[in-house]
Amino acid sequence: MTPTIRRIDRLARSRSPRLSILVAVAGVGVCLAALAGFLAVVATNNLPWYPGFTVQEHYLEIGRSYSQGFIVGFFLCFFLVMVSVSVRSWIENRRLLSRVGSQPQDS
């Protein structure tokens, strides 16, 4: 085996790709739960409102609520990209390793 093939073999067999996929899937799950909570608040119109609020306080609370939704959406996209990149690189490493393993060895 050449040094490059050994490196790819070690990478394909290591726990690193599986761990990154696991972290990304867990992150997607947490973000989906948080997004569902935010959407439930918006759908049921439970945004923070108290009769004693001034107009400025009301808009600040609405801004905080929507900022939370924006942040959750951002991290959902981040973890989805992390899943796709991790899975794609893992598959590509496996494919390259099997392709190299099926070629005849020069002695």
Number of C-alpha atoms within 10 A of each C-alpha: 10 6 8 9 14 12 12 15 18 12 15 21 14 11 11 13 17 15 12 16 20 14 15 21 16 14 19 21 14 16 20 16 13 17 19 14 13 19 13 13 14 14 10 8 10 10 17 15 14 9 6 8 12 11 8 9 14 16 14 13 15 15 12 13 16 15 12 15 18 14 13 20 15 13 16 21 14 14 21 16 14 19 20 13 14 20 16 12 13 19 14 13 18 17 13 16 16 12 10 13 13 9 8 7 8 4 3
